[in-house]
Amino acid sequence: MPFDPPLNSMGFPKTPAQTRVVVAMSGGVDSSVVAAELAAEGYDVVGVTLQLYDHGAALAKKGACCAGRDIHDARRVAEAMGFPHYVLDYESKFRDSVIDEFADAYLAGATPVPCIRCNERVKFRDLLETARDLGADCMATGHYIQRMQGDNGAELHRAADPVRDQSYFLFSTTREQLDYLRFPLGHLRTKAETRALAVRHGLSVADKPDSQDICFVPDGNYAAVIEKLRPGAADPGEIVDMQGHVLGLHEGVIHYTIGQRRGLGIGGLAEPLYVVKLDPDARRVIVGPKAALATRTVPVREINWLGDQPFTAQAEWEMSVKLRSTRPPAPAILRPISETEAEVELLTPEEGVSPGQACVFYAPEGSRVMGGGWIWKGR
């Protein structure tokens, strides 16, 4: 009888020593633990860190992902665990694929999510191809999400820890990419488990704080970055109500987001007002009552579908959808318009739905990620 060797922890029928794994290392504790664990298991590990921007420039932030300190931390982990480590200059790719679109989206009145574009266009596209060029069997990351084998191939599932789950930021992962990717931390129940593993391996980053902001946005000040990238972007204009009456003046549409209440500078009114629409062409911020924020129908495009059947195989799909990373999935009906465009009907209206955010689809029951797309203004 033929001998079928057992699968290793990465899912390959050979020994860890015969399995090359490229680990995307940001310099943080999560990806460092992934690399250390795999090296300790005997895998042929190659660490790769991307320099995504000039970490000496004003846009960078101390402690931000892929800045100077993080490159140094990733290198120290590789040296301690005894595997090779490379730093790749992806600065121009990152600017062209992520930063420029981020700035232009804000100027158009949208609220973009650059971390998704970075995963889609840099880490899971260009870096993944580099991993293949290095002869790797797979690429592993420190993301909190699970890859499970289903009846029709690899599936994407939410992380075991709902607090750490990063599925919202990874909805655009394609089937081909999913076949090649591995997420060794997705099954962990708490971040404390990850830090305990870092301590066990003696990693210098065991107590390193998590990064909170977008890597190229210092202290969360989006407007300052956009003004630097697009001089003149903060032109003043009017704050108006839904009937067009002028209530005040603003110092640039880029300072506002849909659903914002504080910092409008139009106090003394009978009821609280919220930003309900942005009109960058007219340089107007439109405000209204909270009820005006309620949205039931959401247009979505650039859809990446991970279901087993073709997306257009049904006139509608029952789904749970997530419209912001901080909100739980909510029941909805997904109606395909084409293979990459759909209309989402929320069973319960949500407030503050904004163009530029992602709409991620989940199976109504269970943890499976069915895909997602980008919210836009519609026709």
C-alpha positions, 0 to 999 in steps of 0.5 A: 500500500502507498504510504501517505505521510501525515500533514504538518501544521501548515497542511503539507504532506512533508516534514517541517524542515522540508517546508519553507514558510515566508512570514510577513513580519511587521515588528509587532508581537503577533507576527514575531510570535508566528515566526518564532513558533514556526522556527521552533517547530522546525520549519524553514522560516524566512522573515520579510519586513516591508518598509512602506514609507520613509520612517524618517519623514514627518508622516511616520510615527514612532512605533507605527507599523513598518517604521524604523523601530519595527524593522529593527525589532523584526530583525532582532527576533530573526537573529534570536530565533536563527532564521534569515530576515529581509527588508524590502523597500515597498515605499513607492508601491505603498504610496501609489496603491494605498496612500494616494487613494486614501487622500483622494477618497477623503477629498471626495467625501468618503471615509476610506479604510487604507489597511484593507487596501494595504492587505489587498494590494501590497501584502497579499499581492506583491509580497505574496509573489515575492514569497513564491519567488523565494520558493516558499510553500506558503506565507504566514501572517500574524492576523487574527483570522482563521483559514479552515478546510471546507468541502470546496477548498479553503474557507475564511473564518472569523478569529476565535477571539471576537475582540481581536478578529480582523476579518473585516480587514481581510474580506478582499482575500481571494480564493487563490491567495487563501490557498497560499496563506496561513494564519497561525494565531486565529485559533487563540482565545486571547491576546494574553496567549500570544504574549505568553508565547512571546515570553516563552520564546524570550522575544524582545517584543513580548511587552511591545504595545499594539499599534492603534492608528493607521501606520502613516497617520500620526496620532490619528490626525487624518486631516494633517496628513491629507493637507500635506499630501494634497496642499489646499485640501482644507479649503473653507466652506459652509455648514448647512442644514438639510434645507440648505440654510447656512448654520456656520463655517468650516475649515475644510470638508476633510475635517468631517466624517458621516455621523460626526456630532462633536466639533461642529462649532454650531452650538445653541441649537434646539437639538443635536445635529450630526454630519449626514452628508459631505459635498466636497465639490460645493465645499459644504458639510450638511448636518441634520438630526440623528434620524437622518443618519438611518440607512436601510439600503447600501450600494456595494461594489468591487465585491470579492465573493468567497461563497461556494456557489457563483455570486449571481446564482441566486437573486438574493442571499441571507447574510450578516453584514458588517459596515464598520470594523467596530460594529457587530454583524447585522442581518441583511439581504444581499441582492446581486446586481452583477458579479461585482456589484450588489445592493444590501438591504439591512433588516434594521437600519444603521446610522453613520453608513459612509461611502469608502467603508467596507461591507463584509458578508458573513454566513447567517450562522457560524463564523464563515466570511463570505466576502465583501465589497466597498460602500459607495454613493450609488447611482 
